[in-house]
Amino acid sequence: MRCQWVLTTLLTGTLVVGLVTPSTAQKSMDPVSTSVVVTVSAIDPHNTMATLKTQDGAMYQRPAAASWKVGDHVLCDLMEPSLRQEMRLQHCRQWK
């Protein structure tokens, strides 16, 4: 009888803790994106990396698309906050 009571108590406690933990866990902050127009400042022909410069002077590096040339304007999504610098600019496409 006592063994059954201990087992029931343990199972009930496990269920309660399992339900409470996800509801009290801190929700992770989803990154917020902002559209930004950048200018292709340089393209390294050895590894096809492009240096992109925003109007406020911030510099980023991304793999260059085949159609990009120095001086082209590119529209990208600026992800905030991002853990890694190379992941901040995403979904870059030619700006017309």
MOPAC internal coordinates of N, CA, C and O (Angstrom, degrees):
PM7 1SCF
backbone

  N    0.0000 0     0.00 0     0.00 0    0    0    0
  C    1.4350 1     0.00 0     0.00 0    1    0    0
  C    1.5273 1   110.66 1     0.00 0    2    1    0
  O    1.2310 1   121.60 1   134.95 1    3    2    1
  N    1.3395 1   114.54 1   -45.05 1    3    2    1
  C    1.4529 1   119.22 1  -179.32 1    5    3    2
  C    1.5278 1   110.66 1   -65.56 1    6    5    3
  O    1.2310 1   119.65 1   143.28 1    7    6    5
  N    1.3151 1   118.27 1   -36.72 1    7    6    5
  C    1.4686 1   122.88 1   178.70 1    9    7    6
  C    1.5331 1   109.76 1   -63.16 1   10    9    7
  O    1.2310 1   119.83 1   139.34 1   11   10    9
  N    1.3061 1   117.92 1   -40.66 1   11   10    9
  C    1.4619 1   121.65 1   179.67 1   13   11   10
  C    1.5367 1   109.97 1   -66.34 1   14   13   11
  O    1.2310 1   120.25 1   140.97 1   15   14   13
  N    1.3313 1   117.13 1   -39.03 1   15   14   13
  C    1.4627 1   121.12 1   178.84 1   17   15   14
  C    1.5331 1   110.57 1   -64.79 1   18   17   15
  O    1.2310 1   119.99 1   137.86 1   19   18   17
  N    1.3330 1   117.62 1   -42.14 1   19   18   17
  C    1.4676 1   121.92 1   178.95 1   21   19   18
  C    1.5254 1   109.88 1   -64.17 1   22   21   19
  O    1.2310 1   120.50 1   136.29 1   23   22   21
  N    1.3243 1   116.65 1   -43.71 1   23   22   21
  C    1.4562 1   121.39 1   179.61 1   25   23   22
  C    1.5365 1   111.11 1   -62.82 1   26   25   23
  O    1.2310 1   120.28 1   135.83 1   27   26   25
  N    1.3167 1   117.06 1   -44.17 1   27   26   25
  C    1.4696 1   121.68 1   178.95 1   29   27   26
  C    1.5273 1   110.50 1   -63.58 1   30   29   27
  O    1.2310 1   120.19 1   138.07 1   31   30   29
  N    1.3130 1   117.25 1   -41.93 1   31   30   29
  C    1.4606 1   121.38 1   179.27 1   33   31   30
  C    1.5263 1   110.93 1   -64.55 1   34   33   31
  O    1.2310 1   120.36 1   136.48 1   35   34   33
  N    1.3220 1   116.92 1   -43.52 1   35   34   33
  C    1.4602 1   120.66 1   179.24 1   37   35   34
  C    1.5307 1   111.50 1   -64.22 1   38   37   35
  O    1.2310 1   119.88 1   136.95 1   39   38   37
  N    1.3051 1   117.83 1   -43.05 1   39   38   37
  C    1.4634 1   121.11 1   179.30 1   41   39   38
  C    1.5298 1   111.20 1   -65.57 1   42   41   39
  O    1.2310 1   120.28 1   138.06 1   43   42   41
  N    1.3164 1   117.08 1   -41.94 1   43   42   41
  C    1.4599 1   120.54 1   178.12 1   45   43   42
  C    1.5261 1   110.54 1   -63.59 1   46   45   43
  O    1.2310 1   120.40 1   136.28 1   47   46   45
  N    1.3097 1   116.85 1   -43.72 1   47   46   45
  C    1.4673 1   120.96 1   178.32 1   49   47   46
  C    1.5195 1   111.90 1   -62.22 1   50   49   47
  O    1.2310 1   120.35 1   139.46 1   51   50   49
  N    1.3191 1   116.93 1   -40.54 1   51   50   49
  C    1.4599 1   121.17 1   178.49 1   53   51   50
  C    1.5202 1   110.93 1   -63.54 1   54   53   51
  O    1.2310 1   120.23 1   137.15 1   55   54   53
  N    1.3196 1   117.17 1   -42.85 1   55   54   53
  C    1.4586 1   120.54 1   178.55 1   57   55   54
  C    1.5241 1   111.72 1   -64.49 1   58   57   55
  O    1.2310 1   120.09 1   137.43 1   59   58   57
  N    1.3318 1   117.43 1   -42.57 1   59   58   57
  C    1.4582 1   120.84 1  -179.52 1   61   59   58
  C    1.5240 1   110.17 1   -64.81 1   62   61   59
  O    1.2310 1   119.73 1   133.56 1   63   62   61
  N    1.3132 1   118.11 1   -46.44 1   63   62   61
  C    1.4631 1   121.53 1  -179.90 1   65   63   62
  C    1.5319 1   110.10 1   -65.09 1   66   65   63
  O    1.2310 1   119.93 1   142.04 1   67   66   65
  N    1.3116 1   117.74 1   -37.96 1   67   66   65
  C    1.4573 1   121.36 1   178.78 1   69   67   66
  C    1.5162 1   112.91 1   -65.11 1   70   69   67
  O    1.2310 1   119.82 1   148.54 1   71   70   69
  N    1.3175 1   117.96 1   -31.46 1   71   70   69
  C    1.4575 1   121.31 1   179.01 1   73   71   70
  C    1.5217 1   112.26 1   -85.21 1   74   73   71
  O    1.2310 1   120.22 1   147.31 1   75   74   73
  N    1.3161 1   117.19 1   -32.69 1   75   74   73
  C    1.4606 1   120.88 1  -177.14 1   77   75   74
  C    1.5261 1   110.70 1   -75.99 1   78   77   75
  O    1.2310 1   119.54 1   140.72 1   79   78   77
  N    1.3060 1   118.48 1   -39.28 1   79   78   77
  C    1.4597 1   121.39 1  -174.48 1   81   79   78
  C    1.5326 1   112.99 1   -59.54 1   82   81   79
  O    1.2310 1   118.30 1   129.80 1   83   82   81
  N    1.3416 1   120.84 1   -50.20 1   83   82   81
  C    1.4691 1   118.38 1   179.52 1   85   83   82
  C    1.5247 1   113.38 1   -63.95 1   86   85   83
  O    1.2310 1   119.92 1   146.68 1   87   86   85
  N    1.3130 1   117.75 1   -33.32 1   87   86   85
  C    1.4642 1   119.26 1  -178.25 1   89   87   86
  C    1.5246 1   112.30 1   -73.53 1   90   89   87
  O    1.2310 1   119.83 1   154.47 1   91   90   89
  N    1.3279 1   117.93 1   -25.53 1   91   90   89
  C    1.4605 1   120.36 1   179.74 1   93   91   90
  C    1.5164 1   112.30 1   -97.79 1   94   93   91
  O    1.2310 1   119.85 1   173.16 1   95   94   93
  N    1.3081 1   117.90 1    -6.84 1   95   94   93
  C    1.4611 1   120.57 1  -179.63 1   97   95   94
  C    1.5230 1   109.86 1   -67.50 1   98   97   95
  O    1.2310 1   121.09 1   -35.15 1   99   98   97
  N    1.3245 1   115.52 1   144.85 1   99   98   97
  C    1.4544 1   120.04 1  -179.95 1  101   99   98
  C    1.5201 1   108.53 1   -71.33 1  102  101   99
  O    1.2310 1   120.79 1   -49.40 1  103  102  101
  N    1.3064 1   116.10 1   130.60 1  103  102  101
  C    1.4555 1   121.29 1   179.49 1  105  103  102
  C    1.5251 1   108.16 1   -74.48 1  106  105  103
  O    1.2310 1   120.78 1   -43.74 1  107  106  105
  N    1.3397 1   116.12 1   136.26 1  107  106  105
  C    1.4573 1   119.55 1   178.28 1  109  107  106
  C    1.5204 1   109.12 1   -74.56 1  110  109  107
  O    1.2310 1   121.33 1   -35.39 1  111  110  109
  N    1.3088 1   115.07 1   144.61 1  111  110  109
  C    1.4510 1   120.68 1  -177.95 1  113  111  110
  C    1.5213 1   109.24 1   -82.15 1  114  113  111
  O    1.2310 1   120.22 1   -58.54 1  115  114  113
  N    1.3195 1   117.19 1   121.46 1  115  114  113
  C    1.4444 1   120.81 1   177.53 1  117  115  114
  C    1.5188 1   109.18 1   -73.51 1  118  117  115
  O    1.2310 1   120.63 1   -39.07 1  119  118  117
  N    1.3453 1   116.40 1   140.93 1  119  118  117
  C    1.4553 1   117.68 1   179.63 1  121  119  118
  C    1.5273 1   111.25 1   -66.47 1  122  121  119
  O    1.2310 1   120.97 1   -36.15 1  123  122  121
  N    1.3014 1   115.74 1   143.85 1  123  122  121
  C    1.4517 1   122.33 1   179.41 1  125  123  122
  C    1.5227 1   107.12 1  -106.03 1  126  125  123
  O    1.2310 1   119.96 1   -45.89 1  127  126  125
  N    1.3213 1   117.68 1   134.11 1  127  126  125
  C    1.4551 1   120.03 1  -179.23 1  129  127  126
  C    1.5185 1   110.70 1  -108.81 1  130  129  127
  O    1.2310 1   121.91 1   -32.58 1  131  130  129
  N    1.3228 1   113.95 1   147.42 1  131  130  129
  C    1.4515 1   122.80 1   176.28 1  133  131  130
  C    1.5190 1   106.84 1  -129.36 1  134  133  131
  O    1.2310 1   120.16 1   -45.67 1  135  134  133
  N    1.3169 1   117.29 1   134.33 1  135  134  133
  C    1.4644 1   119.73 1   176.63 1  137  135  134
  C    1.5158 1   109.34 1   -74.00 1  138  137  135
  O    1.2310 1   121.04 1   -44.57 1  139  138  137
  N    1.3276 1   115.61 1   135.43 1  139  138  137
  C    1.4533 1   121.16 1  -179.22 1  141  139  138
  C    1.5288 1   108.24 1  -141.54 1  142  141  139
  O    1.2310 1   121.10 1   -40.73 1  143  142  141
  N    1.3337 1   115.50 1   139.27 1  143  142  141
  C    1.4597 1   121.00 1   176.43 1  145  143  142
  C    1.5227 1   107.28 1   -96.44 1  146  145  143
  O    1.2310 1   120.77 1   -53.18 1  147  146  145
  N    1.3211 1   116.13 1   126.82 1  147  146  145
  C    1.4600 1   121.90 1  -179.73 1  149  147  146
  C    1.5230 1   108.71 1  -120.72 1  150  149  147
  O    1.2310 1   121.29 1   -19.64 1  151  150  149
  N    1.3238 1   115.13 1   160.36 1  151  150  149
  C    1.4570 1   121.42 1   178.50 1  153  151  150
  C    1.5195 1   108.71 1  -111.10 1  154  153  151
  O    1.2310 1   120.66 1   -43.51 1  155  154  153
  N    1.3306 1   116.34 1   136.49 1  155  154  153
  C    1.4644 1   120.93 1   176.85 1  157  155  154
  C    1.5225 1   107.05 1   -74.95 1  158  157  155
  O    1.2310 1   120.41 1   -67.52 1  159  158  157
  N    1.3359 1   116.81 1   112.48 1  159  158  157
  C    1.4607 1   122.12 1  -177.87 1  161  159  158
  C    1.5207 1   111.97 1   -88.15 1  162  161  159
  O    1.2310 1   120.65 1   142.11 1  163  162  161
  N    1.3236 1   116.36 1   -37.89 1  163  162  161
  C    1.4598 1   120.93 1  -178.30 1  165  163  162
  C    1.5237 1   108.94 1  -157.50 1  166  165  163
  O    1.2310 1   121.51 1   -26.53 1  167  166  165
  N    1.3203 1   114.71 1   153.47 1  167  166  165
  C    1.4664 1   121.15 1   174.63 1  169  167  166
  C    1.5152 1   107.29 1  -130.58 1  170  169  167
  O    1.2310 1   120.75 1   -57.27 1  171  170  169
  N    1.3232 1   116.18 1   122.73 1  171  170  169
  C    1.4586 1   121.99 1   177.89 1  173  171  170
  C    1.5273 1   107.99 1   -83.35 1  174  173  171
  O    1.2310 1   119.18 1   -65.85 1  175  174  173
  N    1.3296 1   119.17 1   114.15 1  175  174  173
  C    1.4681 1   120.61 1  -176.20 1  177  175  174
  C    1.5285 1   113.47 1   -70.65 1  178  177  175
  O    1.2310 1   119.98 1   161.19 1  179  178  177
  N    1.3383 1   117.64 1   -18.81 1  179  178  177
  C    1.4664 1   119.89 1  -177.63 1  181  179  178
  C    1.5253 1   112.28 1   -74.35 1  182  181  179
  O    1.2310 1   120.44 1   138.26 1  183  182  181
  N    1.3284 1   116.77 1   -41.74 1  183  182  181
  C    1.4676 1   118.92 1  -178.94 1  185  183  182
  C    1.5309 1   111.88 1  -121.39 1  186  185  183
  O    1.2310 1   120.12 1  -168.74 1  187  186  185
  N    1.3320 1   117.37 1    11.26 1  187  186  185
  C    1.4710 1   125.18 1   178.98 1  189  187  186
  C    1.5339 1   112.84 1    49.03 1  190  189  187
  O    1.2310 1   121.02 1  -139.22 1  191  190  189
  N    1.3231 1   115.65 1    40.78 1  191  190  189
  C    1.4613 1   120.73 1   174.23 1  193  191  190
  C    1.5305 1   108.15 1   -96.35 1  194  193  191
  O    1.2310 1   121.14 1   -44.58 1  195  194  193
  N    1.3250 1   115.42 1   135.42 1  195  194  193
  C    1.4589 1   121.05 1   178.82 1  197  195  194
  C    1.5161 1   109.64 1  -104.49 1  198  197  195
  O    1.2310 1   120.65 1   -40.79 1  199  198  197
  N    1.3176 1   116.36 1   139.21 1  199  198  197
  C    1.4544 1   122.13 1   172.14 1  201  199  198
  C    1.5194 1   106.81 1   -95.36 1  202  201  199
  O    1.2310 1   120.76 1   -58.38 1  203  202  201
  N    1.3226 1   116.15 1   121.62 1  203  202  201
  C    1.4548 1   122.35 1  -176.60 1  205  203  202
  C    1.5188 1   109.01 1  -112.83 1  206  205  203
  O    1.2310 1   120.46 1   -42.81 1  207  206  205
  N    1.3345 1   116.73 1   137.19 1  207  206  205
  C    1.4592 1   121.67 1  -177.28 1  209  207  206
  C    1.5216 1   109.32 1  -123.11 1  210  209  207
  O    1.2310 1   120.80 1   -50.73 1  211  210  209
  N    1.3403 1   116.07 1   129.27 1  211  210  209
  C    1.4557 1   120.81 1   176.85 1  213  211  210
  C    1.5291 1   109.16 1   -83.30 1  214  213  211
  O    1.2310 1   120.62 1    -9.97 1  215  214  213
  N    1.3279 1   116.43 1   170.03 1  215  214  213
  C    1.4589 1   120.08 1  -179.31 1  217  215  214
  C    1.5194 1   112.44 1   -67.28 1  218  217  215
  O    1.2310 1   120.29 1   155.08 1  219  218  217
  N    1.3496 1   117.05 1   -24.92 1  219  218  217
  C    1.4714 1   119.06 1   177.74 1  221  219  218
  C    1.5255 1   112.64 1   -87.63 1  222  221  219
  O    1.2310 1   120.15 1  -175.28 1  223  222  221
  N    1.3380 1   117.33 1     4.72 1  223  222  221
  C    1.4592 1   121.64 1   173.80 1  225  223  222
  C    1.5163 1   115.85 1    96.97 1  226  225  223
  O    1.2310 1   119.25 1   177.73 1  227  226  225
  N    1.3232 1   119.04 1    -2.27 1  227  226  225
  C    1.4679 1   120.97 1   179.55 1  229  227  226
  C    1.5356 1   109.32 1   -70.90 1  230  229  227
  O    1.2310 1   121.12 1   -41.14 1  231  230  229
  N    1.3215 1   115.47 1   138.86 1  231  230  229
  C    1.4700 1   121.39 1  -177.98 1  233  231  230
  C    1.5228 1   109.78 1  -111.18 1  234  233  231
  O    1.2310 1   121.02 1   -41.27 1  235  234  233
  N    1.3293 1   115.66 1   138.73 1  235  234  233
  C    1.4611 1   122.24 1   178.58 1  237  235  234
  C    1.5210 1   108.50 1  -135.69 1  238  237  235
  O    1.2310 1   120.93 1   -23.90 1  239  238  237
  N    1.3102 1   115.83 1   156.10 1  239  238  237
  C    1.4614 1   120.86 1   174.28 1  241  239  238
  C    1.5082 1   109.21 1  -121.07 1  242  241  239
  O    1.2310 1   121.13 1   -45.00 1  243  242  241
  N    1.3377 1   115.45 1   135.00 1  243  242  241
  C    1.4667 1   122.91 1   179.55 1  245  243  242
  C    1.5143 1   107.95 1  -143.29 1  246  245  243
  O    1.2310 1   120.22 1   -24.04 1  247  246  245
  N    1.3234 1   117.19 1   155.96 1  247  246  245
  C    1.4673 1   118.63 1   171.07 1  249  247  246
  C    1.5316 1   109.12 1   -62.04 1  250  249  247
  O    1.2310 1   120.76 1   -45.94 1  251  250  249
  N    1.3124 1   116.15 1   134.06 1  251  250  249
  C    1.4666 1   120.97 1  -176.02 1  253  251  250
  C    1.5233 1   110.33 1   -81.79 1  254  253  251
  O    1.2310 1   121.01 1   -37.39 1  255  254  253
  N    1.3174 1   115.67 1   142.61 1  255  254  253
  C    1.4599 1   120.92 1   171.82 1  257  255  254
  C    1.5250 1   107.78 1   -78.43 1  258  257  255
  O    1.2310 1   120.29 1   -24.47 1  259  258  257
  N    1.3155 1   117.06 1   155.53 1  259  258  257
  C    1.4555 1   121.18 1  -176.90 1  261  259  258
  C    1.5253 1   112.33 1   -63.06 1  262  261  259
  O    1.2310 1   119.85 1   151.69 1  263  262  261
  N    1.3271 1   117.90 1   -28.31 1  263  262  261
  C    1.4693 1   121.04 1  -176.68 1  265  263  262
  C    1.5237 1   113.61 1   -86.47 1  266  265  263
  O    1.2310 1   119.33 1   171.75 1  267  266  265
  N    1.3388 1   118.89 1    -8.25 1  267  266  265
  C    1.4492 1   120.99 1  -177.24 1  269  267  266
  C    1.5153 1   111.30 1   -75.23 1  270  269  267
  O    1.2310 1   121.03 1   -39.38 1  271  270  269
  N    1.3450 1   115.63 1   140.62 1  271  270  269
  C    1.4557 1   122.32 1   173.25 1  273  271  270
  C    1.5302 1   107.57 1  -129.94 1  274  273  271
  O    1.2310 1   120.59 1   -20.62 1  275  274  273
  N    1.3174 1   116.47 1   159.38 1  275  274  273
  C    1.4637 1   120.43 1   178.59 1  277  275  274
  C    1.5277 1   108.27 1   -60.91 1  278  277  275
  O    1.2310 1   120.54 1   -48.66 1  279  278  277
  N    1.3257 1   116.58 1   131.34 1  279  278  277
  C    1.4500 1   122.89 1  -178.92 1  281  279  278
  C    1.5214 1   113.82 1    98.97 1  282  281  279
  O    1.2310 1   120.06 1   166.82 1  283  282  281
  N    1.3393 1   117.48 1   -13.18 1  283  282  281
  C    1.4676 1   120.97 1   178.39 1  285  283  282
  C    1.5226 1   110.40 1   -68.00 1  286  285  283
  O    1.2310 1   121.39 1   -28.90 1  287  286  285
  N    1.3295 1   114.95 1   151.10 1  287  286  285
  C    1.4631 1   120.96 1   174.25 1  289  287  286
  C    1.5230 1   107.87 1  -100.44 1  290  289  287
  O    1.2310 1   121.19 1   -44.36 1  291  290  289
  N    1.3347 1   115.33 1   135.64 1  291  290  289
  C    1.4570 1   122.73 1  -175.92 1  293  291  290
  C    1.5214 1   108.18 1  -127.41 1  294  293  291
  O    1.2310 1   120.44 1   -43.86 1  295  294  293
  N    1.3215 1   116.77 1   136.14 1  295  294  293
  C    1.4667 1   122.38 1   176.81 1  297  295  294
  C    1.5216 1   108.27 1   -97.21 1  298  297  295
  O    1.2310 1   120.42 1   -55.38 1  299  298  297
  N    1.3350 1   116.80 1   124.62 1  299  298  297
  C    1.4644 1   122.19 1  -178.52 1  301  299  298
  C    1.5246 1   109.77 1  -130.81 1  302  301  299
  O    1.2310 1   121.27 1   -17.98 1  303  302  301
  N    1.3153 1   115.17 1   162.02 1  303  302  301
  C    1.4619 1   121.83 1   170.60 1  305  303  302
  C    1.5213 1   107.39 1   -95.89 1  306  305  303
  O    1.2310 1   120.65 1   -59.04 1  307  306  305
  N    1.3281 1   116.36 1   120.96 1  307  306  305
  C    1.4658 1   121.98 1   177.16 1  309  307  306
  C    1.5142 1   107.40 1   -91.85 1  310  309  307
  O    1.2310 1   120.39 1   -66.52 1  311  310  309
  N    1.3349 1   116.87 1   113.48 1  311  310  309
  C    1.4545 1   122.77 1  -176.89 1  313  311  310
  C    1.5235 1   109.60 1   -88.26 1  314  313  311
  O    1.2310 1   120.73 1   -52.23 1  315  314  313
  N    1.3211 1   116.22 1   127.77 1  315  314  313
  C    1.4675 1   122.45 1   177.19 1  317  315  314
  C    1.5122 1   108.86 1  -128.76 1  318  317  315
  O    1.2310 1   116.48 1   -43.96 1  319  318  317
  N    1.2339 1   124.30 1   136.04 1  319  318  317
  C    1.4566 1   126.09 1   -18.92 1  321  319  318
  C    1.5259 1   109.96 1   -81.17 1  322  321  319
  O    1.2310 1   120.48 1   -25.28 1  323  322  321
  N    1.2604 1   116.69 1   154.72 1  323  322  321
  C    1.4540 1   121.62 1   178.34 1  325  323  322
  C    1.5218 1   108.07 1  -131.97 1  326  325  323
  O    1.2310 1   120.72 1   -38.02 1  327  326  325
  N    1.3045 1   116.24 1   141.98 1  327  326  325
  C    1.4526 1   119.88 1  -177.15 1  329  327  326
  C    1.5213 1   112.16 1   -74.36 1  330  329  327
  O    1.2310 1   120.41 1   143.80 1  331  330  329
  N    1.3242 1   116.83 1   -36.20 1  331  330  329
  C    1.4598 1   120.03 1  -175.89 1  333  331  330
  C    1.5215 1   109.98 1  -114.02 1  334  333  331
  O    1.2310 1   120.98 1   -41.40 1  335  334  333
  N    1.3118 1   115.74 1   138.60 1  335  334  333
  C    1.4600 1   122.09 1  -177.85 1  337  335  334
  C    1.5275 1   111.46 1   -58.96 1  338  337  335
  O    1.2310 1   119.68 1   139.09 1  339  338  337
  N    1.3293 1   118.21 1   -40.91 1  339  338  337
  C    1.4663 1   120.83 1  -175.83 1  341  339  338
  C    1.5251 1   112.79 1   -71.46 1  342  341  339
  O    1.2310 1   119.70 1   168.83 1  343  342  341
  N    1.3166 1   118.19 1   -11.17 1  343  342  341
  C    1.4584 1   121.35 1   179.71 1  345  343  342
  C    1.5283 1   112.76 1   -98.73 1  346  345  343
  O    1.2310 1   119.70 1  -178.73 1  347  346  345
  N    1.3190 1   118.19 1     1.27 1  347  346  345
  C    1.4673 1   119.69 1  -175.30 1  349  347  346
  C    1.5211 1   112.50 1   -72.81 1  350  349  347
  O    1.2310 1   119.45 1   143.08 1  351  350  349
  N    1.3308 1   118.65 1   -36.92 1  351  350  349
  C    1.4598 1   121.16 1   177.01 1  353  351  350
  C    1.5218 1   108.78 1   -97.51 1  354  353  351
  O    1.2310 1   120.73 1   -56.91 1  355  354  353
  N    1.3241 1   116.20 1   123.09 1  355  354  353
  C    1.4609 1   120.59 1  -179.34 1  357  355  354
  C    1.5220 1   109.61 1  -134.71 1  358  357  355
  O    1.2310 1   121.44 1   -18.89 1  359  358  357
  N    1.3205 1   114.84 1   161.11 1  359  358  357
  C    1.4755 1   122.61 1   176.01 1  361  359  358
  C    1.5193 1   111.79 1    54.92 1  362  361  359
  O    1.2310 1   120.40 1  -132.89 1  363  362  361
  N    1.3290 1   116.84 1    47.11 1  363  362  361
  C    1.4712 1   121.09 1  -179.25 1  365  363  362
  C    1.5284 1   109.49 1   -77.82 1  366  365  363
  O    1.2310 1   121.46 1   -43.66 1  367  366  365
  N    1.3401 1   114.82 1   136.34 1  367  366  365
  C    1.4516 1   121.49 1   178.83 1  369  367  366
  C    1.5270 1   108.92 1  -145.18 1  370  369  367
  O    1.2310 1   121.14 1   -23.09 1  371  370  369
  N    1.3108 1   115.43 1   156.91 1  371  370  369
  C    1.4634 1   121.55 1  -178.03 1  373  371  370
  C    1.5349 1   109.90 1   -59.22 1  374  373  371
  O    1.2310 1   120.65 1   -46.72 1  375  374  373
  N    1.3372 1   116.37 1   133.28 1  375  374  373
  C    1.4654 1   122.01 1   178.43 1  377  375  374
  C    1.5239 1   107.19 1   -96.94 1  378  377  375
  O    1.2310 1   120.88 1   -52.56 1  379  378  377
  N    1.3073 1   115.93 1   127.44 1  379  378  377
  C    1.4766 1   119.54 1  -177.84 1  381  379  378
  C    1.5020 1   110.20 1  -104.47 1  382  381  379
  O    1.2310 1   120.10 1   180.00 1  383  382  381

